[in-house]
């Protein structure tokens, strides 16, 4: 593990050559037919994802992210024929919690990326919700600039529809930028996990795309546990690192929701393997420790704010000897005190070499882009072995990125 502070890491040390033709443009016909690279304590072997149940460490708990991708891209055709695209990133008003914002009726304000912004001359854009006038209409009005985008006020008729229903009717599925293609009908199913439940992500938690109901059943039969958290994956997951040093990279925030039962489940499983399915599940689990520590130390939430937000460098700047058990118990106490059924927070933490893992003992994940924060997270878990893993995957025909193959990393 590096002794260097993660602020001093240079992203150029986390690169490799990824040929264009190794990026999977479409999923395999059957989800669990993808390949599985197993890296156990530095030793690499090849297998198939369908056999995952047999290679997991005994009594493992797999933690899945049950977020559901929403059709977050809205294309408005102008009367002049031009196109303005709005990409919904996160809710601003009347509520900031994604799951609640999805259920809003009549109107919402969201932060959006605006494609073709210079051509947006009209005061508001409009889009029919179907071929007939009675199907309704969606309107968009640009308000003030908001960090990396604009605050957009959406209103619609019929107003009884929820914003989730509006996106289903009017929106397009946001495939990752590196796919360079529009979503097809098959993507509606294949760019969601089979256990997706909570609407709010603008990118799929792709490590979970390999699971089938039959495989989940086999995993359970082998004596492994399954548990669920929700982290709404943001577009920031694809945000390239442009800074020379990581201290100048601003980490995106993502909303997480974790039930009381899930925190209790983790408490009972301490001491046994806890393996997140995907980087988003790992980010959620590790954030739980630091949120608990922050609450316990009186550092979170800050005095002037009600919202729980975990800052980017918190795990590196805060010195604490708090055990995982104490941190999780602090979260339960916080839920009791505030009479909350589940924990809702925003996490901005950056997991990079130099990070000390608190809950996670392994990771199931796809192969990530060069010079990305996701590759930093992998390197934090398995150290310099990441280079060996990626070299092996490239030399042995593995498919990369969202629709690509998978790996089980056990340090």
C-alpha positions in Angstrom: 0.0 0.0 0.0 1.3 3.4 -0.9 2.6 5.7 1.9 1.9 8.7 -0.3 -1.2 10.8 0.6 -3.9 10.2 -2.1 -3.9 14.0 -2.7 -0.4 13.6 -4.2 -1.3 10.7 -6.6 -0.9 11.4 -10.3 -3.6 9.9 -12.4 -1.1 9.3 -15.2 0.3 6.5 -13.0 -3.0 4.7 -13.4 -3.2 4.2 -17.1 -3.0 1.5 -19.7 -3.6 1.2 -23.4 -7.3 0.3 -24.1 -7.9 -0.4 -27.8 -11.3 0.8 -29.1 -12.3 -2.7 -30.2 -12.0 -4.1 -26.6 -14.8 -1.8 -25.4 -18.0 -4.0 -25.4 -20.7 -2.1 -27.4 -23.4 -4.6 -26.7 -24.1 -7.2 -23.9 -23.8 -10.9 -24.4 -27.0 -12.8 -25.2 -27.1 -14.4 -21.7 -26.1 -12.3 -18.7 -24.0 -14.9 -16.8 -22.1 -16.2 -19.8 -19.6 -13.4 -19.4 -16.1 -14.3 -18.3 -14.8 -14.0 -14.8 -11.2 -13.1 -13.9 -10.4 -14.3 -10.4 -7.5 -12.6 -8.6 -6.9 -14.2 -5.2 -4.0 -12.8 -3.3 -2.2 -11.8 -6.5 -2.8 -15.2 -8.3 -4.9 -14.9 -11.4 -7.2 -17.5 -13.0 -9.9 -17.5 -15.6 -13.5 -18.7 -15.2 -17.1 -18.0 -16.1 -19.4 -15.7 -14.2 -22.1 -18.5 -14.0 -19.7 -20.3 -11.6 -19.3 -17.4 -9.2 -21.0 -19.3 -6.3 -18.2 -21.9 -6.3 -15.3 -19.4 -6.1 -16.6 -17.0 -3.4 -14.9 -17.3 0.0 -17.1 -19.3 2.6 -20.0 -17.5 4.2 -19.6 -14.4 2.0 -22.2 -11.6 2.1 -22.7 -10.1 -1.4 -23.9 -6.5 -1.2 -25.8 -5.3 -4.3 -26.8 -1.8 -5.4 -30.5 -1.9 -6.3 -30.7 1.5 -8.0 -32.6 1.6 -11.2 -31.5 3.6 -14.3 -34.0 6.3 -15.3 -34.5 7.6 -18.9 -32.7 10.8 -17.9 -32.0 12.2 -21.4 -34.7 14.5 -22.8 -34.5 15.7 -26.4 -36.5 18.8 -27.2 -37.1 19.6 -30.9 -37.2 23.3 -31.5 -39.7 24.8 -34.0 -36.7 25.7 -36.2 -35.7 22.0 -36.3 -32.7 22.3 -33.9 -32.3 19.9 -31.0 -31.7 20.8 -27.3 -30.8 17.8 -25.1 -31.3 18.0 -21.3 -29.6 15.3 -19.2 -31.1 15.2 -15.7 -28.4 14.9 -13.1 -29.9 15.5 -9.7 -33.0 17.1 -8.1 -32.8 20.6 -6.6 -36.4 21.6 -5.6 -38.8 21.0 -3.9 -36.7 18.1 -2.5 -33.1 16.9 -3.0 -33.7 13.3 -2.2 -33.8 11.4 -5.5 -36.4 8.8 -4.6 -38.8 11.4 -3.3 -38.1 13.7 -6.2 -39.1 11.0 -8.6 -42.6 10.9 -7.0 -43.2 14.7 -7.4 -46.2 15.8 -9.5 -46.9 19.0 -11.5 -43.4 20.5 -11.4 -39.7 20.0 -10.3 -36.4 21.7 -10.6 -33.4 19.5 -11.5 -29.8 20.2 -12.3 -29.2 19.3 -15.9 -26.4 19.2 -18.5 -27.6 21.2 -21.5 -26.5 20.1 -25.0 -26.6 22.9 -27.6 -27.1 25.5 -24.9 -26.1 28.4 -27.1 -29.1 27.6 -29.4 -31.6 27.8 -26.6 -33.1 31.2 -27.4 -36.8 30.5 -26.4 -38.0 31.2 -22.9 -39.2 27.6 -22.6 -39.0 24.4 -24.6 -41.9 22.0 -25.0 -42.3 18.3 -25.9 -45.4 16.2 -26.6 -45.7 13.2 -24.3 -47.3 11.1 -27.1 -48.8 11.3 -30.6 -52.1 12.7 -29.4 -52.8 16.1 -27.7 -54.5 14.3 -24.8 -51.2 12.5 -24.0 -49.9 15.7 -22.5 -46.9 18.0 -22.7 -43.6 18.6 -21.0 -42.2 22.1 -20.7 -38.6 23.1 -19.6 -37.5 26.5 -18.5 -33.8 27.4 -17.9 -33.1 29.1 -14.6 -29.7 29.9 -13.2 -26.4 28.1 -14.0 -25.7 25.3 -11.4 -22.3 23.6 -10.9 -21.5 22.0 -14.3 -25.0 22.6 -15.7 -28.2 24.6 -15.2 -31.1 24.5 -12.9 -34.1 23.5 -15.1 -37.7 24.0 -14.1 -39.9 21.2 -15.5 -43.7 21.5 -15.6 -46.1 19.1 -17.3 -49.7 18.3 -18.1 -51.5 16.2 -17.0 -49.9 17.3 -13.7 -51.0 14.2 -11.8 -48.2 12.2 -13.5 -45.1 11.7 -11.3 -41.7 12.9 -12.6 -40.7 9.2 -12.9 -43.6 8.6 -15.2 -42.7 11.7 -17.3 -39.1 10.4 -17.8 -40.5 7.0 -18.8 -42.7 8.6 -21.4 -40.4 11.3 -22.7 -36.8 10.3 -21.9 -34.1 8.2 -23.4 -31.9 5.7 -21.6 -28.5 7.3 -21.0 -25.9 4.8 -22.3 -22.2 5.6 -21.3 -20.5 8.2 -23.6 -17.9 5.6 -24.8 -20.6 3.5 -26.5 -21.1 6.1 -29.1 -24.6 4.9 -30.0 -28.2 5.5 -29.1 -30.0 3.1 -26.8 -31.8 0.3 -28.5 -34.9 -1.6 -27.3 -32.8 -4.4 -25.9 -30.9 -1.9 -23.7 -34.1 -1.1 -21.8 -33.8 -4.5 -20.2 -30.1 -5.3 -20.4 -28.8 -1.9 -19.0 -30.7 -2.7 -15.8 -29.8 -5.3 -13.2 -32.4 -8.1 -12.6 -32.9 -6.7 -9.1 -33.1 -3.0 -9.9 -35.8 -1.4 -7.7 -35.2 2.2 -6.7 -35.5 4.7 -9.6 -32.8 7.4 -9.7 -29.5 6.4 -11.4 -28.3 7.9 -14.7 -25.8 5.0 -15.2 -26.1 1.3 -14.3 -24.2 -0.3 -11.5 -22.7 -2.5 -14.2 -21.0 -5.1 -12.1 -24.5 -6.4 -11.3 -25.5 -6.8 -15.0 -24.0 -10.4 -15.0 -26.4 -11.8 -12.4 -29.5 -13.9 -13.3 -32.2 -15.0 -10.9 -30.9 -18.6 -11.3 -27.4 -17.5 -10.3 -28.6 -15.6 -7.3 -30.5 -18.7 -6.3 -27.3 -20.8 -6.6 -25.3 -18.3 -4.5 -27.9 -18.6 -1.8 -27.8 -22.4 -1.9 -24.0 -22.3 -1.4 -24.6 -20.6 2.0 -23.8 -17.0 0.9 -25.9 -14.1 2.0 -27.3 -11.3 -0.2 -28.0 -7.8 0.9 -29.0 -4.5 -0.8 -28.1 -0.9 -0.5 -29.1 2.0 -2.9 -26.6 4.4 -4.4 -28.0 6.4 -7.3 -25.1 6.4 -9.8 -24.4 9.8 -11.1 -23.0 11.0 -14.5 -19.8 11.9 -12.5 -18.9 8.2 -12.6 -17.7 8.8 -16.2 -16.1 12.2 -15.3 -12.5 12.1 -16.6 -9.7 13.1 -14.2 -8.2 16.1 -15.9 -6.0 17.3 -13.0 -2.3 16.4 -12.8 -2.7 15.6 -9.1 -5.7 14.1 -7.4 -5.9 17.0 -4.9 -7.2 19.2 -7.8 -9.9 16.7 -8.8 -13.3 17.4 -7.5 -15.1 14.2 -6.6 -18.7 13.9 -7.6 -21.4 13.3 -5.0 -23.9 10.5 -5.1 -26.9 9.9 -3.0 -27.1 6.7 -0.9 -30.0 5.1 1.0 -29.4 2.3 3.4 -32.1 0.7 5.6 -31.8 0.2 9.3 -32.2 -3.6 8.7 -29.2 -3.5 6.3 -27.0 -1.8 8.9 -28.0 -4.4 11.5 -27.3 -7.2 8.9 -23.8 -5.8 8.5 -23.2 -5.7 12.3 -24.1 -9.4 12.5 -21.8 -10.3 9.6 -18.6 -8.5 10.9 -15.6 -10.9 10.8 -16.9 -12.7 7.8 -16.3 -11.8 4.1 -18.3 -8.8 2.9 -18.0 -8.4 -0.9 -19.6 -5.5 -2.7 -21.0 -6.1 -6.2 -19.5 -3.1 -8.0 -17.7 0.1 -7.1 -20.9 1.9 -6.1 -21.7 -0.7 -3.5 -18.2 -0.5 -2.2 -18.4 3.3 -2.0 -21.6 3.0 -0.1 -20.3 0.4 2.4 -17.1 2.3 3.1 -19.1 5.5 3.4 -21.2 3.9 6.1 -18.1 3.6 8.4 -17.1 7.2 7.9 -20.6 8.6 8.2 -20.9 6.7 11.5 -17.4 7.9 12.6 -18.3 11.5 11.6 -21.5 11.4 13.6 -19.8 9.8 16.6 -17.1 12.5 16.6 -19.6 15.3 16.2 -18.1 16.3 12.8 -21.2 15.3 10.8 -23.5 16.9 9.8 -21.8 20.3 10.1 -23.5 22.7 12.5 -25.0 24.9 9.8 -26.4 22.0 7.8 -29.0 19.2 8.3 -27.9 17.2 5.3 -25.4 14.4 5.8 -22.6 14.9 3.2 -19.4 12.9 3.4 -16.5 15.1 2.0 -13.9 13.7 -0.5 -10.9 13.6 1.8 -12.7 12.8 5.1 -11.2 9.3 5.5 -7.7 10.7 5.1 -8.0 13.8 7.2 -9.9 12.4 10.2 -7.9 10.3 12.7 -10.0 7.9 14.7 -9.6 4.5 16.4 -13.4 3.9 16.2 -14.2 0.2 15.4 -16.5 -0.7 12.5 -19.0 -2.0 15.1 -19.0 1.4 17.0 -19.4 3.3 13.7 -22.4 1.2 12.6 -24.0 1.5 16.1 -23.5 5.3 15.9 -25.6 5.2 12.6 -28.4 3.2 14.3 -28.4 5.7 17.2 -28.6 8.5 14.7 -31.6 6.9 13.0 -33.3 6.4 16.4 -32.7 9.9 17.5 -34.0 11.4 14.3 -36.8 8.8 13.9 -35.6 7.8 10.5 -36.5 4.5 8.8 -33.3 4.6 6.7 -30.1 6.5 6.3 -30.0 9.1 3.5 -26.7 10.8 2.7 -24.5 12.1 -0.1 -21.0 10.6 -0.4 -18.1 12.3 -2.1 -15.4 10.0 -0.9 -12.5 9.1 -3.1 -11.2 5.6 -2.6 -7.6 5.6 -3.8 -4.3 3.9 -2.9 -3.5 4.8 0.7 -7.1 4.2 1.7 -7.7 1.7 4.6 -10.7 -0.5 4.0 -13.2 -0.9 6.9 -16.0 -3.2 5.7 -15.1 -4.6 2.3 -12.9 -7.7 2.0 -13.1 -8.1 -1.8 -14.9 -6.8 -4.9 -16.8 -8.0 -7.9 -16.3 -5.5 -10.7 -16.0 -5.0 -14.5 -12.8 -3.5 -16.2 -12.6 0.2 -15.9 -11.3 3.1 -18.1 -7.7 4.2 -17.9 -7.1 7.2 -15.7 -10.5 6.9 -13.9 -11.4 7.2 -10.2 -12.8 3.7 -10.6 -9.4 2.3 -11.5 -8.0 4.2 -8.4 -10.5 2.3 -6.3 -9.4 -1.1 -7.7 -5.7 -0.1 -7.1 -6.7 0.9 -3.5 -8.0 -2.7 -2.9 -5.3 -4.8 -4.6 -2.3 -2.5 -4.9 0.1 -2.6 -7.8 -1.4 -6.0 -8.7 -4.1 -4.0 -10.7 -1.5 -3.7 -13.5 -1.1 -7.5 -13.7 -4.9 -8.0 -13.7 -5.4 -5.6 -16.6 -2.5 -6.9 -18.5 -3.9 -10.4 -18.2 -7.4 -9.3 -19.2 -6.1 -7.5 -22.3 -3.8 -10.4 -23.3 -6.7 -13.0 -22.9 -9.5 -11.3 -24.8 -11.6 -10.0 -22.0 -14.3 -7.4 -22.9 -14.0 -4.1 -21.2 -16.3 -1.4 -19.5 -20.1 -1.4 -18.9 -21.2 -4.3 -21.1 -17.9 -6.1 -20.7 -16.7 -9.1 -18.6 -16.2 -9.2 -14.8 -13.6 -9.9 -12.1 -13.6 -11.1 -8.5 -10.8 -9.4 -6.6 -9.8 -10.9 -3.3 -6.7 -9.2 -1.8 
